[in-house]
Amino acid sequence: MAKIKLKQIGSPIRRPESQKKILIGLGLGKMNRVVELEDTAEVRGAIAKLPHMVAVVD
């Protein structure tokens, strides 16, 4: 299955608790952290909810 790299570009400080939980679920939580996840509909949905905090890196 295809992989996707995510980088956290926004801080979770002063964000709603639900957004913080989504970041933790993606394996992020600290600035500039990069994770590689499988490209699934669930991951794409989480990215869509946090476009201001997460960037797709090649």
N, C-alpha and C positions, 0 to 999 in steps of 0.2 A: 504494500500500500504506500501511497505517496506521503512524504513528510513535509512539514511546514515549520519554518523557524519564526518564532515570535520574540520581539524585544519590547520590554516595558519602557515606555517613554514618558509616562505620567505618574505622578506621586499619588498614593492612596490616601494621603492626608486630606482631611475635610471632604471625603467622598462618602456616599451612602454605604452602609454595611453590606448591602447586596453586591455592590461593585467590588468591594474588598474580597468577598467570598469567591466571586468569579475569578479574580486574579489568583487567589490561592489555589483554586481548582485547576487553573492552567499551569501551576507550578511557578508562578511569579510572586512578587510581593515587594521586591526591592528594585530601585531604579537601575536601568541599564542591564538587567539580567536577561539572558537569552536562553530560551528552551526550544527543543525540537520535539514536535508532537505529530501524531498521525493526522492526516488531513481528512477529518470526518465532519459530518453535518453538525455534531455537537460542538466541536471546536470552532467551526465557522460561525455558529450562532453566538458563542461566547465572544468572539472577536467583534461581531456586529454590535454587541451591547457595549463594548468598550473601545470605540474607534479613537477616542481622545487619549487613551492610556496605553494602547498596544499597537505596535507596527509589525507588519510582515517583513522579514529580512530575507534576502536571497543569499 
